[in-house]
Amino acid sequence: MSIYTTFDQAITYNESEIKTLFANAKGWEGKYRQIMLLGKQLPALADEYKQDTHLVKGCESQVWLHFQIQDEKNRGYQFAADSDARIVKGLVIVILAAFNHKTAQQISDFDIEGYFAELDLLKHLSPSRSNGIHAIVQAIREI
């Protein structure tokens, strides 16, 4: 059974592709538009994963996070998430692109602050959105 409502809806972006999308966006308005477009692409989680046990604490919006080990040998993780807010859905794709298909060590070592800085992301978000993004990152790292 898929963690998404249908198996073919898995997110396929990686951090390099996200960086390219943001680099090609014109100013903050273009980046905001890109986030909203990404949010439309986030597949819905299956209802069984939209439970309190999968809810990320510290987010203003509701965000559910689930994972599965993609490759037992290399211990690569595949994350899935959903939110009740469209902009957060886009931000979730940005975050998941940085962490999907990586090992626990790679996730721990990944410079997420540098990634966000390169995307010129956090300074344009409200403090509560920034805190929510960091809560999602922390939840992934705790897994």
N, C-alpha and C positions, 0 to 999 in steps of 0.2 A: 504494500500500500504506500502511496506517495504521501509525503508531508504536505504537498500542495493538493488542491482540489483535483488537478490532473497532472500526470507525470511530466508531460511535455512542457510544463510551464516553468521549469527551473531557470534561475537567473544565470546568465552566462557571461556577464561583464567581469572583467578583471581590472585591477587598479590602473594599469596602463591605458586601457580603453576609457576609463572614467577621466583620467588626466587629459587625454586627448579631447574628449567631449567638452571639458571645462576650458581647456586652452583655446578652443575654437569659439567659445561663447563670447559675445560682445558685452563686456561690463557685467555688473552685478545683475542687471535685469535679464541678460541672456543666460547667466548661470542659474538664476532663480527659475526661469522658464525651463531650463534643462532638468532641474530637480523635479519640477512638476511633471514633465514628460516622462522622466524615469519612474516617478510614482505611479503613473498610469500603467506601467509595464509590470509592476510588482504583482505576482500572482497571489491569490488569496490562499492563506493556510487552510488546511482542512479543519473543520469545526472542532474536531477532537483535540487540536493543539491550541485552540483559543480558550484555554483554561487558566485559572489563577496560577497554577504551578509553572506556567510558561510566560507569565507576565513579567516584564522588566520593571524592576522597582526604580523610581527616581525619574521617570518620564512624565511629562505633563499630559501627553496623549497616551492612549493605551498602545503598548507594543508587546507583541507576543514573539518569543524567540524559541526556536527549536533547532536541534542539530542531529546529525547522524555521522557516524564515521564512514567516510567514503571508501577508504582503502585501508584495510586492517594492517597490511604490511608496513605502509608508510605512515599510518595514523593520520591521514589527511581528513579534515573535517569539512562537511558541507552544512552550511547554516541556512535557515529559512526564517523569515520573519514576516509579520504583517502589522498593520497599524490601522487605527480608526481615523487618522489624519493624512490627507493627500501629500502634504509637504514632507511629513515624516516618512511616508512610504518611499519617496524619492531619496531621502537621506539614508534610509535603510539600505537601498541598493548601493549607494556610495560606500557605506560601511562594509556591507557583505562582499563587495568587489575586492576589498582590501584583505579579507580574511578567508574567503572560501577556498577550499582545496589546499589549505596549508596545514602543516603539522602544528602541534602545540608549541614547539620551540619557535617556529617561524612566526606564529601569532604573537608570542611573547616578545620576540625581537623586533617586530614590525614597528617602525616609527610613525605611529598614527598622527601625532602632532605635526610632523613634517609633511605628511600626506595632506592633512587638512590645510596647512599653510600653503602648500603648493596649489591647492584648489582654490585658495583665497575664500574659504568657506565660513569659518567661525565668526570672524569679525562682523559679518552681516546678519548674523542670527541673534535673536533675543537671548538673554542669559538663560532663560528656562529651556529653550531649544538646545543651546550648547550643553547645558547640564544633562539633558535627555540623551544627546548624542554620546556623551561620555559615559552615561549609565549603560547604554547599549554596548559600547566597547568594553566596559568593565565586565558586563555579564558574559560576553563572549570569552574574555580572558579567564574568567573564573571557571568556565566549562573545561 
